[in-house]
Amino acid sequence: MDLFFGASTNASREQQSAKVRVEERPAKTPNASVNAPTDTSPTRRARPQQGDQIHKEDRRRPQQKDQIHSEERRRPQHDDRKRRRRLDEHRDERHTLKKLPTSESSRLSPRNSDLVNANRERVGSLPPSPRPRKSPVRAERKKPASSVAVSSLGQEIERCASVPVQASNVRRQKALVSAMPSPVDDREADSDKPVAVVSSVDAVRQSESQYEDYFRWQDGEDRLQTIELHLPASGATESYSLLMPKSFDRESESRDEYLPVNDLISTVRAIALYLVDSSDFRHKVCGDKENGILRQLERARNRLNGRDFVGAVHEFNRLLDLERVSSNIGPVFDKSHIPSDLAIHIVEQTYNRVVAPTVDMLRQYKAFSNNVYGEILPTLVSEFIERAGISHDTTFIDLGCGIGNVVLQVAAQTGCFSCGIEIMKVPARFARRQAQEFEQRMRLYKLNHGAVQVWQGDFCESTDVQRMLPRADVVLVNNYAFDSALNQTLLQMFLDLKEGTKIISLKPFVTPDHKISARNIYSPESILTVRRYQYWSQCVSWTDSGGEYFVQTVDRSRLNEFLAQRGML
C-alpha cells in the first residue's frame, strides 16, 4: 500500500515537472523562423501572446539605429561651432580688456577691479586667435570716443562727414542726431560752458550735395559760395552760404526750405530796425526805398546778380562797424519786451540751423497715439502771449514741448522763466540743442532773454513738473492728439495749480456750459472757467486751415460760493 502510494506520488511529480517544462517552452508562431534565437527576456515569458508586436519593434530597430548614427555624424559639426563661438568670445574679451585704460580700471570698485585683473590674467593665457579684417567702410564710420567734447554742431558735422555719400539719408540723419548732446539735468543746462554758434554755412554743409549756386556769375568773376555778415556784438560775424536747395521753387518760395540768401536779408532788416540806435544808419539801410542797402540786396537777389549782392553786404558791414565805434549799438525798444518780429526771426534762425537739416527724424512716431508730433507756429504763439498776459515775471511751462520752439519764443519775447518737457527722445534732444544755440545767438545780438530749461520725460511722472506746477502762471498743453485718459490725468494734475493760473489748450478740459452741482463739486472741472478763441490758417503745422483754442483759468471762487450757500464750508 505504501509502495503503491509512493510510486504514484513519484509519477505525479514527474508529470508535473514535464508539464512545467512544456509550459516553459516558447510557443511557435507562424511568422517565427525555424532558426530564430530563443528570447528568454521576462517580457517574452510573461506575455508570449505579444510576439507579433515585439517582432514589429525588432523590425523598426534598424531605422532607429540609422537615426542615432546620423545624429552622431552631426555632433562633430555642432562641437566645432561651439568651439569657434568660444574662441570668438575669448577674442572679443581679450580685445576689450586690452583696450581698457588704467584710469578706467582705477575708477572701478575694489571688487570689480579684482575681477578685471583676473580676467586679464585668464585672457592673457589663451592662445592668440586671428582677428577678422575690418572693411574700409566700417573703419570710416567708426565713432570717436565719447569723452571727446564737441563744442559746436559745425564740428559735429565734420565728425559725421565720414559716413559714406552713398549711405541713405536716414542713416546720415541718425548720425547727426546721435552727435547732438542728450538732454541733461538742470545743473548742466544752467552751466556757463561756451557753445559755438552754428552758422548758415554749417547748416548747408549737412546736406551740401542737395544745394547749388543761387546767383549767376559772369565770366571772370569769383564764384563765391560764402560771405561774412557782421553782427551787433563786438567782433561777432556769421558765415552765410550763397547756395540754394536744388528743389527750391523761386515762384512759391516754400517756408519749409532754408534759403540762406533770404535769411541774410532778414537779418540785415532786423539789425537796422531794432538793434542800432541811429536814425542815420536806419535810413541808409532800409529808409531809402530806391538806393538803400536793403533795397540793393533785394534787387540783386531778384536779378540773380551775385556781384551786386556781395557789394551791398560789404557796405552794410562797413556802416555797422562805424556805428560800433560810435557806441550806437543797442536796442531801440524796451528791453523787457522784445518785438515779436525780432523774437520770431531769432527762433527761426535757431530752427533752420539745428532742426531743419534733419527734420525727417521728427516723423518717427506711432500714428494715432499720444506721441503724435505737431508744432504750434510762431504767429499763434505770439497770440498766446498776448491773450494770457505773459510778462517778464511770469513762469511758463509747456507740457509736451516737442523741439522747444514755443519755450524759446516765450523766453525771448517776454523775458520770463520758460520751461518745457518732452517724452520722445529725438525731439527732446533737438530742444536741448536749440536752447544752447538760442542762448549763444541772443548774445550775438546783445539781447537779454528769460531763463530756459528743457527736460526729457513723462510729464505725468516727472518730479520737475511736480515741482514747477504750483509755481506756474501759464501752462500750455497741445492736447490736440491726446486721448481722454491722458486728459483726465492732466485734470488731476491741475488741482495743484495756484489761483489765477491760465491753461492754454487746443481741446477744452471743461465745457463752456459746465455748471457746478452736488455731484461734481469734487471734480477738477469745477475749479476751471473756460473761454474759446479762433485761430486762422497757417498757425499749426498739421493743417493749413483754421481752428480753435481754449484758455482755462483756475478760479475756485465759484466753487467756494456754491459750498457756502449750502453750508458746506
C-alpha positions in Angstrom: 0.0 0.0 0.0 2.7 2.3 1.0 4.8 1.3 -2.0 1.9 1.9 -4.3 1.2 5.3 -2.8 4.9 6.3 -3.1 5.1 5.1 -6.7 2.0 7.1 -7.6 3.4 10.1 -5.9 6.7 10.0 -7.8 4.8 9.5 -11.1 2.6 12.6 -10.4 5.7 14.6 -9.6 7.3 13.6 -12.9 4.1 14.6 -14.8 4.0 18.0 -13.1 7.7 18.7 -13.9 7.1 17.6 -17.5 4.1 19.9 -17.7 6.1 22.8 -16.4 8.8 22.1 -19.0 6.1 22.2 -21.7 4.8 25.5 -20.4 8.3 27.0 -20.3 8.9 26.0 -23.9 8.2 29.1 -26.2 5.1 28.8 -28.4 5.7 28.7 -32.1 4.2 31.4 -34.2 3.5 31.3 -37.9 5.8 34.3 -38.6 8.7 33.0 -36.5 11.6 31.4 -38.3 12.9 28.0 -37.5 16.4 29.1 -36.6 15.3 32.2 -34.7 17.1 32.6 -31.4 15.0 32.0 -28.3 14.2 35.1 -26.4 14.4 34.5 -22.6 13.5 38.0 -21.5 10.9 38.4 -18.8 8.5 40.1 -21.1 8.6 37.2 -23.6 8.0 34.6 -20.8 5.2 36.6 -19.2 3.3 37.8 -22.3 4.0 35.3 -25.2 0.8 36.5 -27.0 2.6 39.8 -27.9 5.1 38.1 -30.1 3.8 39.8 -33.3 4.2 43.3 -31.7 7.6 42.5 -30.4 8.9 41.4 -33.8 7.5 44.6 -35.4 9.5 46.5 -32.9 12.5 44.5 -33.8 12.0 45.4 -37.5 11.9 49.1 -36.5 15.2 49.0 -34.6 17.5 49.3 -37.6 15.8 52.6 -38.5 16.4 53.9 -35.0 20.0 52.8 -35.3 20.4 54.7 -38.5 18.9 57.8 -36.9 21.3 57.5 -34.0 24.2 57.2 -36.4 23.1 60.3 -38.3 22.9 62.3 -35.0 26.4 61.1 -34.1 27.6 62.2 -37.5 26.2 65.7 -36.8 27.7 66.1 -33.4 31.2 67.0 -34.6 29.9 69.9 -36.6 27.9 71.2 -33.6 31.0 70.9 -31.4 33.0 72.8 -34.0 30.5 75.6 -33.9 30.6 75.8 -30.2 34.3 75.8 -30.1 34.5 78.6 -32.7 31.9 80.6 -30.7 34.0 80.2 -27.5 37.1 81.4 -29.3 35.3 84.4 -30.7 34.1 85.3 -27.2 37.6 85.0 -25.8 39.0 87.1 -28.6 36.4 89.8 -28.0 37.0 89.7 -24.3 40.8 90.0 -24.8 40.4 92.9 -27.2 38.1 94.8 -24.8 40.3 94.3 -21.7 43.4 95.3 -23.6 41.7 98.5 -24.7 40.6 99.3 -21.1 42.9 102.1 -19.9 44.4 102.1 -16.4 42.4 105.1 -15.4 39.2 103.3 -16.1 40.1 100.3 -14.0 41.2 102.6 -11.2 37.8 104.1 -11.0 36.2 100.7 -10.5 35.2 99.4 -7.1 37.8 97.1 -5.4 35.6 94.0 -6.2 35.2 95.0 -9.9 38.9 95.9 -10.3 39.9 92.5 -8.9 37.6 90.9 -11.4 39.1 92.8 -14.3 42.6 91.8 -13.2 41.6 88.2 -13.0 40.0 88.4 -16.4 43.2 90.0 -17.8 45.3 87.0 -16.5 42.8 84.5 -17.8 42.5 86.0 -21.2 46.2 86.6 -21.4 46.8 82.8 -21.0 44.6 81.9 -24.0 46.3 81.2 -27.3 46.1 84.0 -29.8 43.4 83.9 -32.4 43.3 85.8 -35.7 41.2 88.9 -35.8 38.8 89.5 -38.6 39.8 92.2 -41.1 37.7 95.3 -41.0 36.2 96.6 -44.2 37.1 100.2 -45.2 33.5 101.3 -44.8 33.4 100.3 -41.2 36.7 102.0 -40.5 35.5 105.2 -41.9 32.2 105.1 -39.9 33.9 104.4 -36.6 32.7 106.9 -34.0 35.3 108.7 -31.8 35.5 108.2 -28.1 32.6 109.6 -26.1 35.0 111.5 -23.9 35.8 113.9 -26.7 33.9 117.2 -26.0 32.1 118.7 -29.0 31.5 122.4 -28.7 29.5 123.1 -31.8 27.3 121.4 -34.3 29.8 122.5 -37.0 32.4 120.2 -35.5 29.8 117.5 -35.1 29.0 117.8 -38.8 32.7 117.3 -39.7 32.8 114.4 -37.4 29.8 112.8 -39.1 31.1 113.5 -42.6 32.9 110.2 -42.5 29.6 108.5 -43.3 29.8 107.4 -47.0 28.0 109.6 -49.5 26.1 106.6 -50.9 24.6 105.9 -47.5 20.9 106.6 -47.1 19.7 110.0 -45.9 18.1 108.4 -42.8 21.5 106.9 -41.8 23.2 110.3 -42.2 20.4 111.9 -40.2 20.8 109.4 -37.4 24.5 110.0 -37.3 23.9 113.8 -37.0 21.2 113.4 -34.3 23.4 111.0 -32.3 26.2 113.5 -32.3 24.0 116.1 -30.6 24.2 116.2 -26.7 21.5 114.4 -24.9 19.1 116.1 -22.5 20.7 116.8 -19.2 19.7 117.9 -15.8 19.2 121.5 -14.5 22.8 121.9 -13.4 24.3 121.2 -16.8 21.6 123.3 -18.5 22.5 126.3 -16.4 26.2 125.9 -16.8 28.3 128.6 -18.4 30.1 126.2 -20.8 30.6 128.1 -24.1 29.0 126.6 -27.1 29.9 127.9 -30.6 27.1 129.2 -32.8 26.0 127.1 -35.8 26.5 129.3 -38.9 24.5 129.3 -42.1 27.4 127.5 -43.8 27.3 124.7 -41.2 23.6 124.2 -41.7 24.1 123.9 -45.5 27.1 121.7 -45.2 25.0 118.9 -43.6 23.3 118.4 -47.0 25.6 120.3 -49.3 25.1 117.8 -52.2 21.4 119.0 -52.3 22.4 122.6 -52.9 23.6 124.6 -55.9 24.6 128.2 -56.7 21.9 130.8 -56.2 23.5 133.6 -58.3 24.6 133.7 -61.9 28.2 134.7 -62.1 29.7 136.4 -65.1 32.9 135.2 -66.8 36.0 136.4 -64.8 34.0 136.9 -61.6 34.9 134.9 -58.4 32.2 132.3 -57.8 31.7 133.0 -54.1 29.7 130.4 -52.1 30.0 132.1 -48.7 30.1 135.6 -47.3 30.7 137.1 -43.8 28.0 139.3 -42.2 28.8 141.5 -39.2 26.6 141.3 -36.1 26.0 143.7 -33.3 28.2 142.1 -30.7 31.8 143.2 -30.7 33.8 141.3 -33.3 30.9 139.0 -34.0 30.4 137.7 -37.5 28.5 134.8 -39.2 29.3 133.0 -42.4 26.3 132.8 -44.7 26.0 130.5 -47.6 25.2 131.8 -51.1 23.7 128.5 -52.2 20.1 127.3 -52.6 18.3 123.9 -52.5 18.1 122.2 -55.8 14.4 121.6 -55.2 13.8 125.3 -54.4 10.9 126.9 -56.3 11.5 130.6 -56.9 7.8 131.2 -57.6 6.3 129.6 -54.4 9.3 130.0 -52.0 8.1 127.3 -49.6 8.7 128.2 -46.0 9.8 124.6 -45.3 13.1 125.0 -47.2 16.0 127.0 -45.8 17.3 129.7 -48.2 20.4 131.4 -46.8 20.0 134.5 -49.0 16.6 135.3 -47.6 17.9 134.7 -44.1 20.7 137.2 -44.6 18.3 139.9 -45.9 16.0 139.3 -42.9 19.0 139.6 -40.5 20.0 142.9 -42.1 16.5 144.3 -41.7 16.2 143.2 -38.1 19.5 144.8 -37.1 18.7 148.1 -38.8 15.2 148.3 -37.3 15.7 147.1 -33.8 19.4 146.8 -32.8 21.2 150.0 -33.8 20.1 153.3 -32.1 20.9 155.5 -35.0 18.4 157.2 -37.4 21.0 157.8 -40.0 22.1 154.2 -40.1 18.4 153.1 -40.3 17.8 155.4 -43.2 20.8 154.2 -45.1 19.9 150.6 -44.7 16.1 150.5 -45.0 14.8 154.0 -45.1 15.8 154.8 -48.7 13.4 152.8 -50.9 15.4 153.2 -54.0 19.1 153.1 -53.1 19.1 151.8 -49.6 21.2 148.7 -48.7 18.1 146.6 -48.1 16.7 147.6 -51.5 20.1 146.8 -53.2 20.1 143.3 -51.6 16.5 142.5 -52.7 17.2 143.8 -56.3 20.4 141.7 -56.6 18.6 138.7 -55.3 15.7 139.0 -57.7 18.1 139.6 -60.7 20.5 136.8 -59.5 23.4 139.3 -59.6 26.0 137.9 -57.2 28.4 140.8 -57.6 25.9 143.5 -56.6 24.7 141.3 -53.7 28.2 140.9 -52.3 28.9 144.6 -52.7 25.8 145.5 -50.7 26.8 143.2 -47.9 30.2 144.7 -47.6 28.7 148.2 -47.5 26.4 147.1 -44.6 29.4 145.7 -42.7 31.3 149.0 -43.1 28.3 151.0 -41.8 27.8 148.7 -38.8 31.4 148.9 -37.8 31.2 152.7 -37.8 28.2 152.6 -35.6 30.0 150.3 -33.2 32.8 152.8 -32.9 30.3 155.5 -32.2 28.7 153.2 -29.4 25.3 153.3 -31.1 24.8 149.5 -30.9 21.8 148.8 -28.7 18.1 148.0 -28.8 15.6 150.7 -29.7 12.8 149.1 -27.6 12.1 148.3 -24.1 14.5 145.5 -23.1 11.8 143.8 -21.0 9.7 143.0 -24.1 11.3 142.2 -27.4 9.3 142.8 -30.6 7.6 139.7 -31.8 9.2 140.0 -35.3 12.7 140.0 -33.9 12.0 137.1 -31.5 10.5 135.1 -34.3 13.4 135.8 -36.5 15.9 134.5 -33.9 13.9 131.4 -33.2 13.6 130.6 -36.8 17.3 131.0 -37.3 17.9 128.6 -34.5 15.4 126.1 -36.0 17.0 126.3 -39.5 20.5 125.6 -38.2 19.7 122.8 -35.7 16.4 121.1 -36.7 15.8 121.7 -40.4 18.7 119.7 -41.8 17.5 116.5 -40.1 13.8 117.3 -39.8 12.8 113.8 -41.1 13.8 112.3 -37.8 10.8 114.0 -36.2 8.4 111.9 -38.3 9.3 108.7 -36.5 6.4 108.4 -34.1 3.5 106.0 -33.7 0.4 107.2 -35.6 -2.8 107.8 -33.7 -1.0 107.9 -30.3 -0.4 110.5 -27.6 3.1 111.0 -29.1 1.9 112.3 -32.5 4.2 115.2 -33.3 2.9 118.7 -34.3 4.2 122.3 -33.9 2.4 125.5 -32.9 3.8 128.1 -35.3 5.2 131.5 -34.1 2.1 133.6 -35.2 -0.2 131.6 -32.8 2.4 131.6 -30.0 2.5 135.5 -30.2 -1.3 135.4 -29.8 -1.0 133.1 -26.8 1.5 135.5 -25.2 -0.9 138.4 -25.6 -4.0 136.5 -24.6 -2.5 135.1 -21.4 -0.7 138.3 -20.5 2.7 136.7 -20.2 5.4 139.2 -18.9 8.9 139.1 -17.5 7.7 137.9 -14.1 5.6 135.0 -15.4 6.5 131.4 -15.0 5.6 129.5 -18.2 5.6 125.7 -18.6 4.9 123.7 -21.8 3.8 120.1 -21.2 4.9 118.3 -24.3 7.2 120.9 -25.7 8.5 119.0 -28.7 11.6 120.7 -30.1 11.1 123.6 -27.8 10.2 126.4 -30.3 7.4 127.7 -28.0 9.6 127.7 -25.0 12.3 129.7 -26.7 9.9 132.2 -28.3 8.2 132.9 -24.9 11.6 133.4 -23.2 12.8 135.7 -26.0 9.7 137.7 -26.4 8.7 138.3 -22.8 11.9 137.6 -20.8 10.1 135.3 -18.4 11.2 131.9 -17.0 10.2 129.4 -19.6 10.5 125.6 -19.3 9.2 122.5 -21.1 9.2 118.8 -21.0 9.1 116.3 -23.9 8.7 112.5 -23.6 10.2 111.5 -27.0 14.0 111.3 -27.2 14.7 112.9 -30.6 12.5 116.0 -30.1 13.9 116.4 -26.6 17.4 116.3 -27.9 16.6 118.9 -30.6 15.0 121.1 -27.9 18.2 120.8 -25.7 20.4 121.7 -28.6 18.1 124.5 -29.7 18.2 126.0 -26.2 22.1 126.1 -26.4 22.1 127.7 -29.9 19.4 130.2 -28.9 21.4 131.4 -25.9 24.5 132.0 -27.9 22.6 133.6 -30.8 21.0 136.1 -28.3 24.4 137.1 -27.2 25.5 137.8 -30.7 22.6 140.3 -31.0 23.3 141.7 -27.5 19.8 140.8 -26.3 18.6 139.6 -22.9 16.1 136.7 -22.5 14.4 134.7 -19.8 15.9 131.5 -18.3 15.2 128.4 -20.3 15.0 124.8 -19.1 14.1 121.7 -21.1 13.6 118.2 -19.7 13.1 114.8 -21.2 10.5 112.6 -19.6 6.8 111.9 -19.0 5.1 115.0 -17.6 2.7 112.7 -15.7 5.6 111.3 -13.6 8.3 113.9 -13.7 9.4 115.3 -10.4 10.5 118.5 -12.2 6.9 119.1 -13.4 5.5 118.3 -9.9 7.9 120.9 -8.5 7.0 123.6 -11.1 3.2 123.3 -11.4 2.4 125.0 -8.1 4.6 127.9 -9.2 3.3 128.1 -12.8 1.3 131.1 -14.0 0.7 129.9 -17.6 0.6 126.2 -18.7 0.5 125.2 -22.4 -0.8 121.8 -23.4 -1.0 120.9 -27.1 -3.6 118.1 -26.4 -4.9 118.0 -29.9 -4.0 114.3 -30.3 -4.3 113.3 -26.6 -6.8 110.6 -25.7 -9.4 111.0 -22.9 -7.4 109.0 -20.3 -4.4 111.4 -20.6 -6.7 114.5 -20.5 -8.2 113.1 -17.3 -4.8 112.6 -15.8 -3.9 116.2 -16.7 -7.1 117.4 -15.0 -6.0 115.7 -11.7 -2.6 117.4 -12.0 -4.2 120.8 -12.4 -5.5 120.5 -8.9 -2.0 121.6 -7.8 -2.2 124.9 -9.7 -2.5 128.2 -7.8 -5.4 130.6 -8.2 -5.4 132.5 -11.4 -3.2 130.2 -13.4 -4.1 130.0 -17.1 -4.1 126.8 -19.1 -3.9 127.1 -22.9 -5.0 124.0 -24.8 -6.3 123.1 -28.3 -9.0 120.9 -26.8 -11.1 122.0 -23.8 -10.6 120.4 -20.4 -14.0 121.7 -19.3 -17.0 122.6 -21.4 -18.1 126.2 -21.6 -21.6 125.4 -20.2 -20.2 123.5 -17.2 -22.3 124.0 -14.1 -21.4 123.1 -10.5 -23.7 120.7 -8.8 -23.6 118.4 -5.8 -22.5 115.6 -8.0 -19.3 117.3 -9.3 -18.1 119.5 -6.5 -15.0 117.3 -6.1 -14.2 117.1 -9.8 -11.3 119.2 -11.2 -13.6 120.8 -13.8 -15.4 122.7 -11.0 -12.3 124.9 -10.4 -11.9 125.9 -14.0 -13.5 128.6 -16.2 -13.0 128.5 -19.9 -13.1 130.8 -22.9 -12.9 129.8 -26.6 -10.9 131.6 -29.3 -10.4 131.1 -33.0 -7.1 131.0 -34.9 -6.7 131.3 -38.6 -4.8 129.4 -41.3 -1.0 128.6 -41.1 -0.9 128.7 -37.3 -0.2 125.0 -36.8 2.0 122.5 -38.6 -0.6 119.7 -39.1 -3.1 121.7 -41.1 -3.4 124.9 -43.2 -7.0 125.5 -42.1 -8.0 127.4 -39.0 -9.3 126.1 -35.7 -9.9 127.0 -32.1 -8.1 127.0 -28.8 -9.2 127.4 -25.2 -7.9 129.4 -22.2 -8.9 127.8 -18.9 -8.4 129.8 -15.7 -8.1 128.3 -12.2 -11.0 130.0 -10.3 -12.1 128.5 -7.1 -14.4 131.4 -6.1 -17.5 129.9 -7.9 -17.0 126.5 -6.1 -16.5 128.3 -2.7 -19.7 130.3 -3.3 -21.6 127.1 -4.1 -20.3 125.4 -1.0 -21.1 128.5 1.2 -24.7 128.7 0.0 -25.2 125.1 1.2 -23.3 125.5 4.4 -20.6 123.1 3.4 -17.7 125.4 4.2 
